[in-house]
Amino acid sequence: GAPNRGMGWYHAVQMLEGRCPSASLDYIIEPWFLGPGAEGPGGPEFNAWAAEVARSSGTAFGTALSDLPAPAQPRVALISGRTADNPKLLTECIEAGCKCIYLEKPGAPTVTELQGMKDEAEAAGIEVLMGYNKNVCKYVRNTREFAQTVEGSHVTFVSNNAYENTPESLGECFERNAEGMLKNMAIHELALLVSFYDVTVENIESVTADREFSSMQTLPGPSGKDFTDFDRIKFTIVTKTGKVVSVAADRCGGTDSYATVTDAAGEEAFRYYMPDEEDKKSVEELQAKYPTAMPYFFTQDPDYVTVKERVSKHTVTGEEAEGVATIGVAVETLRVAEYLTPTLMEQLS
């Protein structure tokens, strides 16, 4: 990924800084910026960064997983690229001798493809764990624990990005994340619903969009092609087993995510932010260190580290990767996203 923009780049930065003690970053495979994209946008910056990393850390760079030597110790692959490329990359990671694969959300463009990846990995005896970092977030844990103390409580998870509220900025966002908001930005919240609130396609009794909050637009991307997506969405799910939970997501809402708990009368009883006051100092330090990087890297920084470290330690020692979502959870999460998207679009049209 491009320096200061790609999630793969930030994963690499965290590992190069030694923040995941159970792993070493031995190889970075980047076929685009080390190949056809070397002279295009982001290419020169990536190559300059790669040269410095190779010199200072000894990490090797390449363009193909097939070029890797056989692993001398348990090998984890972290796949953080274009979602559409993931099925092919997973096959190549299995062939490259990986014991475990850390797959960034949502895993694949469609349920069918992700289910195929799950089946392929299971047949090869390879474990696939997911980069759903909000599953291990402090604000999620604290919110769930507080909600258990409030009779008739209702939890709402709120996710914000800091895109400019302009057709140009949102059009670029819609095209780059063409799988759509619910398969991209809000997929973390859907994973929370699947993991902790019994939400499956079969168990959804009803879903209701908040029409006052929500907004759907059709905008041209940089290519000139039109893309239709939510720039804001809020909805409430009621399950057949009696659970009720809400999600709100806003592409232009800022940098903070948070969750609220309301009581039986609808009064807000609790709100917890990510980052909280304790983490804001770290965010400020990271912003000063990487001033042009995507702001959401910093608010979720400790959770990215937590997931990578738990996956790495699990691969080496067998210790449970507590809270880390499996590819099975990811399949159901994507099923829910594919069910909700047309349902909510119809309600807003």
C-alpha positions in Angstrom: 0.0 0.0 0.0 1.0 3.6 -0.5 2.9 5.3 2.3 0.6 7.3 4.5 -2.5 6.0 2.8 -2.5 2.2 2.5 -3.5 0.0 5.5 -0.7 -2.4 4.5 1.9 0.3 4.9 0.7 1.1 8.4 0.7 -2.5 9.4 4.3 -2.7 8.2 5.2 0.5 10.1 3.9 -0.9 13.4 5.8 -4.2 12.9 9.0 -2.4 11.9 8.8 -0.4 15.1 8.9 -3.7 17.1 5.4 -3.3 18.5 4.4 -7.0 17.7 7.1 -8.9 19.7 5.9 -12.4 18.6 6.6 -11.6 14.9 9.3 -10.2 12.6 8.5 -8.6 9.3 10.7 -10.6 6.9 9.1 -9.9 3.5 6.8 -7.3 1.9 5.2 -8.3 -1.4 4.0 -5.3 -3.5 3.4 -6.1 -7.2 1.9 -2.8 -8.1 4.3 -0.1 -6.8 7.3 -2.3 -7.5 6.0 -3.0 -10.9 3.6 -1.2 -13.3 2.7 1.5 -10.7 6.3 2.4 -9.9 6.1 5.7 -11.8 2.5 6.5 -11.1 0.8 8.2 -8.1 2.4 6.9 -4.9 5.0 4.8 -6.7 8.1 7.0 -6.2 7.1 7.5 -2.5 6.7 3.7 -2.0 10.0 2.9 -3.6 11.9 5.5 -1.6 10.3 4.1 1.6 11.1 0.5 0.5 14.7 1.3 -0.1 15.1 2.9 3.3 13.3 0.0 5.1 15.4 -2.6 3.3 18.6 -0.7 4.3 17.6 -0.1 7.9 15.7 -3.3 8.8 16.8 -6.0 6.4 13.2 -6.6 5.3 13.1 -8.0 1.8 10.8 -6.7 -0.9 9.4 -8.6 -3.9 6.6 -8.7 -6.4 5.4 -12.3 -6.1 4.7 -14.7 -3.2 6.0 -17.5 -5.4 9.5 -16.0 -5.1 9.6 -16.6 -1.3 12.0 -19.2 0.1 10.5 -22.0 2.2 9.7 -20.9 5.7 12.3 -21.6 8.4 9.8 -20.9 11.2 6.0 -20.6 11.4 4.9 -18.1 8.7 2.0 -15.7 8.9 0.8 -13.8 5.9 -1.0 -10.5 6.4 -3.1 -9.8 3.3 -3.9 -6.1 3.0 -4.5 -5.2 -0.6 -7.4 -4.8 -3.0 -10.4 -6.9 -1.8 -10.9 -8.3 -5.3 -7.3 -9.7 -5.3 -7.7 -11.6 -2.0 -9.0 -15.0 -3.3 -5.9 -15.3 -5.5 -3.6 -14.0 -2.8 -4.9 -16.5 -0.3 -4.2 -19.4 -2.7 -0.7 -18.1 -3.2 -0.1 -17.7 0.6 -1.1 -21.3 1.1 1.3 -22.4 -1.6 4.0 -20.2 0.1 3.9 -22.4 3.2 1.9 -20.1 5.5 0.7 -21.7 8.7 -1.8 -18.9 9.4 -3.3 -16.0 7.3 -4.3 -12.7 8.7 -6.9 -11.4 6.2 -8.0 -7.8 6.1 -11.8 -7.1 6.1 -14.1 -7.8 4.4 -12.0 -10.7 3.0 -13.5 -11.0 -0.5 -15.9 -9.1 -2.7 -18.7 -11.6 -2.3 -20.0 -14.3 0.1 -19.4 -17.0 -2.5 -15.8 -16.0 -3.0 -15.1 -15.8 0.8 -16.8 -19.1 1.4 -14.6 -20.6 -1.3 -11.5 -19.2 0.5 -12.7 -20.6 3.8 -13.2 -24.1 2.2 -9.8 -23.9 0.5 -7.9 -23.0 3.7 -9.7 -25.7 5.7 -8.8 -28.3 3.1 -5.2 -27.2 3.4 -5.2 -27.2 7.2 -4.5 -23.4 7.2 -6.1 -21.1 9.8 -7.5 -17.8 8.6 -8.1 -15.0 11.1 -9.6 -11.6 10.3 -8.5 -8.0 10.8 -11.7 -7.0 12.5 -9.8 -4.8 15.0 -13.0 -3.4 16.7 -13.7 -6.9 18.1 -10.8 -6.2 20.5 -11.4 -2.5 21.1 -11.5 -1.1 24.6 -14.6 1.0 23.8 -16.5 -2.0 22.5 -15.6 -4.1 25.6 -16.5 -1.2 28.0 -19.8 -0.5 26.2 -20.9 -4.2 26.3 -20.0 -4.5 29.9 -21.9 -1.3 30.9 -25.0 -2.3 28.8 -25.3 -5.5 30.9 -25.8 -3.3 34.0 -28.7 -1.3 32.5 -32.2 -2.9 32.4 -33.7 -2.5 28.9 -30.4 -1.1 27.5 -29.9 -0.4 23.8 -26.5 -0.2 22.2 -25.6 2.0 19.2 -22.2 1.6 17.5 -21.1 4.8 15.6 -18.3 4.8 13.0 -16.9 8.0 11.5 -14.5 8.8 8.7 -13.1 12.2 7.9 -13.6 12.6 4.1 -14.5 16.1 2.9 -18.2 16.5 2.3 -17.8 17.3 -1.4 -18.8 15.4 -4.5 -15.2 15.0 -5.5 -14.0 13.6 -2.2 -17.0 11.3 -1.8 -16.9 10.2 -5.5 -13.2 9.2 -5.1 -14.2 7.3 -1.9 -17.1 5.5 -3.6 -14.9 4.4 -6.4 -12.0 3.3 -4.3 -14.3 1.4 -2.0 -16.6 0.1 -4.7 -17.8 -2.8 -2.6 -19.9 -0.2 -0.8 -20.0 1.2 2.7 -21.5 -1.8 4.4 -18.8 -4.1 3.0 -16.1 -1.6 3.8 -16.3 1.1 6.4 -19.2 -0.3 8.4 -18.2 -3.9 8.1 -16.4 -3.7 11.4 -19.7 -2.8 13.1 -21.5 -5.7 11.3 -18.8 -8.1 12.6 -19.5 -6.9 16.1 -23.2 -7.6 15.6 -22.4 -11.1 14.3 -19.9 -11.8 17.1 -21.8 -10.5 20.1 -25.5 -9.9 19.2 -26.6 -13.1 17.5 -27.0 -11.3 14.1 -27.2 -13.7 11.2 -29.2 -13.3 8.0 -31.6 -16.0 9.2 -32.0 -14.5 12.6 -32.9 -10.9 11.5 -36.5 -10.2 12.4 -36.4 -6.6 11.0 -34.0 -3.9 9.9 -35.1 -0.2 9.9 -33.2 2.7 8.4 -33.2 6.0 10.2 -34.3 8.2 7.2 -33.5 11.4 9.0 -29.9 10.5 9.6 -29.2 8.5 6.5 -28.1 9.7 3.0 -27.5 7.9 -0.3 -25.8 9.5 -3.3 -24.8 8.7 -6.9 -21.5 10.4 -7.7 -18.9 10.1 -10.4 -15.5 8.7 -9.4 -12.2 9.8 -10.8 -12.7 7.4 -13.7 -16.0 9.2 -14.7 -18.1 6.2 -13.8 -21.0 6.7 -11.5 -21.2 4.9 -8.1 -24.1 4.8 -5.7 -23.5 4.3 -2.0 -24.4 5.6 1.4 -22.4 8.6 2.6 -24.3 8.3 5.9 -26.4 5.3 7.2 -28.1 4.5 10.5 -30.2 1.4 11.1 -31.6 -0.7 13.9 -31.7 -4.5 13.8 -34.1 -6.6 15.8 -33.3 -10.3 15.9 -35.7 -13.3 16.2 -34.0 -14.1 19.5 -35.0 -10.7 21.0 -31.8 -8.7 20.7 -32.0 -5.1 19.4 -28.9 -3.1 18.3 -28.2 -0.1 16.1 -25.3 1.0 13.9 -24.5 4.5 12.5 -21.7 5.3 10.0 -20.8 8.7 8.4 -18.1 9.1 5.8 -17.7 12.7 6.8 -18.4 12.5 10.5 -14.8 13.0 11.8 -12.1 10.8 13.2 -13.7 9.3 16.3 -15.8 6.2 16.6 -17.9 5.6 19.7 -20.7 3.6 21.2 -23.7 4.7 23.3 -26.0 2.9 25.8 -29.5 4.2 26.3 -31.9 3.0 29.0 -35.4 1.7 28.7 -36.7 5.3 28.5 -34.4 6.1 25.6 -32.1 8.3 27.7 -28.4 8.1 27.0 -26.7 6.5 30.0 -23.2 5.9 28.7 -20.9 7.0 25.8 -17.4 5.7 25.2 -15.1 7.1 22.5 -12.3 5.6 20.5 -9.8 7.1 21.2 -10.5 7.8 24.9 -8.7 10.4 26.9 -6.0 7.9 27.7 -5.3 7.2 24.0 -5.6 10.8 22.7 -2.0 11.6 23.7 -0.8 8.7 21.6 -2.9 9.9 18.7 -1.3 13.3 18.9 2.2 11.8 19.0 1.4 9.7 15.9 -0.1 12.6 14.0 3.1 14.6 14.7 5.2 11.7 13.5 3.1 10.9 10.4 1.4 14.2 9.6 0.1 13.2 6.2 -1.2 9.7 7.1 -4.9 8.8 7.2 -6.3 10.0 10.6 -8.1 6.7 11.3 -4.8 4.9 11.5 -4.0 6.7 14.7 -7.4 6.3 16.5 -7.3 2.6 15.9 -3.5 2.2 16.3 -3.4 0.1 19.5 -6.1 -2.3 18.3 -4.2 -3.0 15.0 -1.3 -3.9 17.2 -3.4 -6.1 19.4 -4.8 -8.2 16.6 -1.5 -8.7 14.9 0.2 -9.7 18.1 -2.6 -12.1 19.1 -2.5 -13.7 15.7 1.3 -14.0 15.7 1.5 -15.4 19.2 -1.3 -17.9 18.5 0.6 -19.1 15.4 3.8 -19.6 17.4 2.5 -20.9 20.7 -1.1 -22.1 20.0 -2.4 -19.7 22.6 -6.0 -18.6 21.8 -6.2 -15.4 19.8 -8.8 -13.9 22.2 -11.5 -11.8 20.5 -10.0 -12.2 17.0 -12.7 -13.0 14.4 -12.4 -16.2 12.3 -13.1 -16.4 8.6 -16.3 -18.1 9.6 -17.4 -14.9 11.3 -16.3 -13.0 8.3 -18.5 -15.1 5.9 -21.6 -14.4 8.0 -20.7 -10.7 8.3 -20.4 -10.4 4.6 -23.7 -12.3 4.2 -25.3 -9.7 6.5 -23.8 -6.9 4.5 -25.1 -8.3 1.2 -28.6 -8.7 2.8 -28.7 -5.2 4.4 -27.4 -3.2 1.4 -30.3 -3.6 -1.0 -32.8 -3.6 1.9 -31.6 -0.3 3.2 -31.2 1.2 -0.2 -34.8 0.3 -1.0 -36.0 2.0 2.3 -34.1 5.2 1.4 -35.0 5.4 -2.3 
